[in-house]
Amino acid sequence: MGKAIGYLVALVAGVAVVGWAVGWFVSSVLGPLLFYMLLGALVVTGGVLVYSKMKKGLAPGTRTQRRIEAAARTYRMRNR
């Protein structure tokens, strides 16, 4: 658990530092409009990646999907 928290803190710190560096560069060199367009593109891309990973994790035949189906069957049998 402690290692996971350490990785999470390192990830957040890394994102903050990279975001600050990119923000400084883009805002001073290319202008604020381009910065927000780039930020929006990064957010959308991240959302698409997270969605595709979640969808792939619940695909038919995966362990997670089999567990969900088994739980649903058990629930239906118990509540006849």
OpenMM code with the backbone's topology and positions (N, CA, C; nanometers):
from openmm import Vec3, app, unit

residues = "MET GLY LYS ALA ILE GLY TYR LEU VAL ALA LEU VAL ALA GLY VAL ALA VAL VAL GLY TRP ALA VAL GLY TRP PHE VAL SER SER VAL LEU GLY PRO LEU LEU PHE TYR MET LEU LEU GLY ALA LEU VAL VAL THR GLY GLY VAL LEU VAL TYR SER LYS MET LYS LYS GLY LEU ALA PRO GLY THR ARG THR GLN ARG ARG ILE GLU ALA ALA ALA ARG THR TYR ARG MET ARG ASN ARG".split()
positions = [
    Vec3(0.0831, -0.1194, 0.0000),
    Vec3(0.0000, 0.0000, 0.0000),
    Vec3(0.0871, 0.1251, 0.0000),
    Vec3(0.1954, 0.1234, 0.0790),
    Vec3(0.2834, 0.2394, 0.0857),
    Vec3(0.3527, 0.2672, -0.0461),
    Vec3(0.3883, 0.1574, -0.1174),
    Vec3(0.4539, 0.1735, -0.2466),
    Vec3(0.3580, 0.2358, -0.3474),
    Vec3(0.2307, 0.1970, -0.3433),
    Vec3(0.1312, 0.2519, -0.4351),
    Vec3(0.1132, 0.4016, -0.4116),
    Vec3(0.1104, 0.4423, -0.2864),
    Vec3(0.0962, 0.5848, -0.2542),
    Vec3(0.2185, 0.6617, -0.3024),
    Vec3(0.3357, 0.6014, -0.2865),
    Vec3(0.4582, 0.6651, -0.3353),
    Vec3(0.4564, 0.6842, -0.4856),
    Vec3(0.4116, 0.5798, -0.5580),
    Vec3(0.4014, 0.5912, -0.7032),
    Vec3(0.2980, 0.6968, -0.7433),
    Vec3(0.1866, 0.7025, -0.6701),
    Vec3(0.0838, 0.8013, -0.7010),
    Vec3(0.1367, 0.9433, -0.6793),
    Vec3(0.2077, 0.9653, -0.5705),
    Vec3(0.2643, 1.0970, -0.5424),
    Vec3(0.3671, 1.1340, -0.6498),
    Vec3(0.4514, 1.0365, -0.6888),
    Vec3(0.5506, 1.0625, -0.7932),
    Vec3(0.4832, 1.0942, -0.9257),
    Vec3(0.3748, 1.0239, -0.9572),
    Vec3(0.3019, 1.0490, -1.0813),
    Vec3(0.2417, 1.1893, -1.0820),
    Vec3(0.1780, 1.2266, -0.9723),
    Vec3(0.1166, 1.3594, -0.9634),
    Vec3(0.2240, 1.4682, -0.9721),
    Vec3(0.3361, 1.4477, -0.9028),
    Vec3(0.4439, 1.5465, -0.9069),
    Vec3(0.5016, 1.5567, -1.0478),
    Vec3(0.5195, 1.4435, -1.1134),
    Vec3(0.5716, 1.4441, -1.2504),
    Vec3(0.4794, 1.5158, -1.3460),
    Vec3(0.3494, 1.4897, -1.3345),
    Vec3(0.2520, 1.5565, -1.4203),
    Vec3(0.2524, 1.7069, -1.3940),
    Vec3(0.2640, 1.7450, -1.2679),
    Vec3(0.2659, 1.8878, -1.2347),
    Vec3(0.3895, 1.9566, -1.2925),
    Vec3(0.5052, 1.8932, -1.2798),
    Vec3(0.6287, 1.9538, -1.3304),
    Vec3(0.6257, 1.9627, -1.4826),
    Vec3(0.5857, 1.8547, -1.5480),
    Vec3(0.5785, 1.8567, -1.6944),
    Vec3(0.4742, 1.9577, -1.7408),
    Vec3(0.3604, 1.9621, -1.6728),
    Vec3(0.2577, 2.0591, -1.7075),
    Vec3(0.3054, 2.2022, -1.6909),
    Vec3(0.3800, 2.2276, -1.5844),
    Vec3(0.4332, 2.3615, -1.5632),
    Vec3(0.5330, 2.3974, -1.6736),
    Vec3(0.6230, 2.3045, -1.7074),
    Vec3(0.7245, 2.3319, -1.8096),
    Vec3(0.6598, 2.3546, -1.9463),
    Vec3(0.5660, 2.2696, -1.9811),
    Vec3(0.4973, 2.2851, -2.1100),
    Vec3(0.4156, 2.4142, -2.1094),
    Vec3(0.3479, 2.4409, -1.9988),
    Vec3(0.2688, 2.5632, -1.9896),
    Vec3(0.3536, 2.6875, -2.0023),
    Vec3(0.4690, 2.6888, -1.9391),
    Vec3(0.5568, 2.8041, -1.9496),
    Vec3(0.6045, 2.8224, -2.0928),
    Vec3(0.6480, 2.7124, -2.1558),
    Vec3(0.6987, 2.7207, -2.2923),
    Vec3(0.5906, 2.7664, -2.3892),
    Vec3(0.4768, 2.7019, -2.3813),
    Vec3(0.3701, 2.7325, -2.4771),
    Vec3(0.3158, 2.8728, -2.4542),
    Vec3(0.2947, 2.9100, -2.3286),
    Vec3(0.2362, 3.0420, -2.3023),
    Vec3(0.3326, 3.1547, -2.3372),
    Vec3(0.4631, 3.1318, -2.3229),
    Vec3(0.5574, 3.2387, -2.3531),
    Vec3(0.5981, 3.2406, -2.4995),
    Vec3(0.5914, 3.1266, -2.5661),
    Vec3(0.6390, 3.1204, -2.7042),
    Vec3(0.5232, 3.1194, -2.8035),
    Vec3(0.4226, 3.0370, -2.7784),
    Vec3(0.3184, 3.0168, -2.8789),
    Vec3(0.1851, 3.0835, -2.8465),
    Vec3(0.1676, 3.1281, -2.7267),
    Vec3(0.0454, 3.1986, -2.6926),
    Vec3(-0.0558, 3.1126, -2.6198),
    Vec3(-0.1422, 3.1761, -2.5421),
    Vec3(-0.2377, 3.1042, -2.4580),
    Vec3(-0.3419, 3.0226, -2.5352),
    Vec3(-0.3819, 3.0690, -2.6513),
    Vec3(-0.4832, 2.9947, -2.7262),
    Vec3(-0.4337, 2.8563, -2.7650),
    Vec3(-0.3131, 2.8502, -2.8146),
    Vec3(-0.2554, 2.7215, -2.8527),
    Vec3(-0.2356, 2.6320, -2.7302),
    Vec3(-0.1994, 2.6935, -2.6180),
    Vec3(-0.1820, 2.6171, -2.4944),
    Vec3(-0.3114, 2.5448, -2.4559),
    Vec3(-0.4227, 2.6155, -2.4578),
    Vec3(-0.5486, 2.5527, -2.4188),
    Vec3(-0.5967, 2.4511, -2.5217),
    Vec3(-0.5650, 2.4746, -2.6481),
    Vec3(-0.5988, 2.3745, -2.7500),
    Vec3(-0.5175, 2.2467, -2.7277),
    Vec3(-0.3894, 2.2615, -2.6962),
    Vec3(-0.3036, 2.1470, -2.6686),
    Vec3(-0.3486, 2.0750, -2.5417),
    Vec3(-0.3816, 2.1507, -2.4396),
    Vec3(-0.4291, 2.0915, -2.3147),
    Vec3(-0.5586, 2.0135, -2.3374),
    Vec3(-0.6509, 2.0688, -2.4136),
    Vec3(-0.7746, 1.9989, -2.4451),
    Vec3(-0.7495, 1.8714, -2.5226),
    Vec3(-0.6575, 1.8762, -2.6178),
    Vec3(-0.6246, 1.7561, -2.6955),
    Vec3(-0.5650, 1.6480, -2.6064),
    Vec3(-0.4807, 1.6876, -2.5123),
    Vec3(-0.4217, 1.5902, -2.4202),
    Vec3(-0.5285, 1.5277, -2.3302),
    Vec3(-0.6216, 1.6079, -2.2833),
    Vec3(-0.7283, 1.5562, -2.1978),
    Vec3(-0.8167, 1.4588, -2.2753),
    Vec3(-0.8532, 1.4950, -2.3967),
    Vec3(-0.9375, 1.4072, -2.4788),
    Vec3(-0.8642, 1.2775, -2.5104),
    Vec3(-0.7366, 1.2871, -2.5456),
    Vec3(-0.6586, 1.1673, -2.5760),
    Vec3(-0.6482, 1.0761, -2.4538),
    Vec3(-0.6245, 1.1348, -2.3378),
    Vec3(-0.6190, 1.0553, -2.2148),
    Vec3(-0.7515, 0.9873, -2.1864),
    Vec3(-0.8616, 1.0592, -2.2065),
    Vec3(-0.9936, 0.9999, -2.1850),
    Vec3(-1.0199, 0.8844, -2.2795),
    Vec3(-0.9794, 0.8992, -2.4053),
    Vec3(-0.9983, 0.7912, -2.5026),
    Vec3(-0.9150, 0.6694, -2.4630),
    Vec3(-0.7917, 0.6923, -2.4191),
    Vec3(-0.7068, 0.5800, -2.3785),
    Vec3(-0.7646, 0.5070, -2.2577),
    Vec3(-0.8105, 0.5826, -2.1588),
    Vec3(-0.8688, 0.5206, -2.0395),
    Vec3(-0.9947, 0.4426, -2.0766),
    Vec3(-1.0795, 0.5006, -2.1612),
    Vec3(-1.2022, 0.4330, -2.2039),
    Vec3(-1.1706, 0.3034, -2.2778),
    Vec3(-1.0720, 0.3087, -2.3678),
    Vec3(-1.0404, 0.1880, -2.4451),
    Vec3(-0.9816, 0.0794, -2.3556),
    Vec3(-0.8998, 0.1165, -2.2571),
    Vec3(-0.8455, 0.0165, -2.1644),
    Vec3(-0.9560, -0.0458, -2.0807),
    Vec3(-1.0508, 0.0366, -2.0333),
    Vec3(-1.1606, -0.0171, -1.9534),
    Vec3(-1.2482, -0.1081, -2.0378),
    Vec3(-1.2752, -0.0679, -2.1606),
    Vec3(-1.3589, -0.1487, -2.2489),
    Vec3(-1.2897, -0.2807, -2.2815),
    Vec3(-1.1597, -0.2751, -2.3059),
    Vec3(-1.0851, -0.3961, -2.3364),
    Vec3(-1.0808, -0.4889, -2.2149),
    Vec3(-1.0733, -0.4322, -2.0958),
    Vec3(-1.0701, -0.5126, -1.9737),
    Vec3(-1.2009, -0.5847, -1.9488),
    Vec3(-1.3110, -0.5332, -2.0026),
    Vec3(-1.4410, -0.5966, -1.9838),
    Vec3(-1.4860, -0.6736, -2.1076),
    Vec3(-1.3942, -0.6962, -2.2007),
    Vec3(-1.4283, -0.7674, -2.3230),
    Vec3(-1.4666, -0.9118, -2.2915),
    Vec3(-1.5461, -0.9760, -2.3773),
    Vec3(-1.5839, -1.1151, -2.3546),
    Vec3(-1.4602, -1.2046, -2.3471),
    Vec3(-1.4610, -1.2946, -2.2500),
    Vec3(-1.3503, -1.3875, -2.2349),
    Vec3(-1.2443, -1.3424, -2.1376),
    Vec3(-1.2491, -1.2171, -2.0934),
    Vec3(-1.1500, -1.1732, -1.9959),
    Vec3(-1.1926, -1.2182, -1.8569),
    Vec3(-1.0986, -1.2219, -1.7676),
    Vec3(-1.1257, -1.2678, -1.6312),
    Vec3(-1.2309, -1.1796, -1.5645),
    Vec3(-1.2218, -1.0499, -1.5840),
    Vec3(-1.3174, -0.9581, -1.5226),
    Vec3(-1.4584, -0.9846, -1.5737),
    Vec3(-1.4714, -1.0030, -1.7049),
    Vec3(-1.6037, -1.0276, -1.7621),
    Vec3(-1.6600, -1.1604, -1.7125),
    Vec3(-1.5766, -1.2634, -1.7038),
    Vec3(-1.6254, -1.3927, -1.6533),
    Vec3(-1.6716, -1.3805, -1.5087),
    Vec3(-1.6019, -1.3022, -1.4276),
    Vec3(-1.6427, -1.2829, -1.2874),
    Vec3(-1.7768, -1.2106, -1.2784),
    Vec3(-1.7955, -1.1090, -1.3647),
    Vec3(-1.9224, -1.0356, -1.3653),
    Vec3(-2.0364, -1.1283, -1.4044),
    Vec3(-2.0150, -1.2104, -1.5067),
    Vec3(-2.1197, -1.3028, -1.5512),
    Vec3(-2.1502, -1.4067, -1.4450),
    Vec3(-2.0475, -1.4585, -1.3770),
    Vec3(-2.0700, -1.5571, -1.2712),
    Vec3(-2.1484, -1.4958, -1.1556),
    Vec3(-2.1168, -1.3730, -1.1201),
    Vec3(-2.1897, -1.3060, -1.0129),
    Vec3(-2.3353, -1.2835, -1.0524),
    Vec3(-2.3584, -1.2480, -1.1773),
    Vec3(-2.4964, -1.2277, -1.2241),
    Vec3(-2.5745, -1.3585, -1.2206),
    Vec3(-2.5105, -1.4697, -1.2633),
    Vec3(-2.5792, -1.5999, -1.2576),
    Vec3(-2.6125, -1.6374, -1.1143),
    Vec3(-2.5189, -1.6168, -1.0238),
    Vec3(-2.5425, -1.6491, -0.8831),
    Vec3(-2.6568, -1.5662, -0.8274),
    Vec3(-2.6597, -1.4377, -0.8612),
    Vec3(-2.7656, -1.3495, -0.8133),
    Vec3(-2.9018, -1.3945, -0.8657),
    Vec3(-2.9059, -1.4304, -0.9949),
    Vec3(-3.0347, -1.4771, -1.0520),
    Vec3(-3.0799, -1.6061, -0.9886),
    Vec3(-2.9892, -1.7016, -0.9614),
    Vec3(-3.0276, -1.8290, -0.8994),
    Vec3(-3.0765, -1.8065, -0.7561),
    Vec3(-3.0146, -1.7148, -0.6881),
    Vec3(-3.0495, -1.6908, -0.5474),
    Vec3(-3.1850, -1.6233, -0.5361),
    Vec3(-3.2239, -1.5445, -0.6353),
    Vec3(-3.3473, -1.4669, -0.6280),
    Vec3(-3.4572, -1.5211, -0.7187),
    Vec3(-3.4675, -1.6526, -0.7299),
    Vec3(-3.5768, -1.7111, -0.8101),
    Vec3(-3.7065, -1.7060, -0.7367),
] * unit.nanometer
topology = app.Topology()
chain = topology.addChain("A")
for resn in residues:
    res = topology.addResidue(resn, chain)
    for name in ("N", "CA", "C"):
        topology.addAtom(name, app.Element.getBySymbol(name[0]), res)
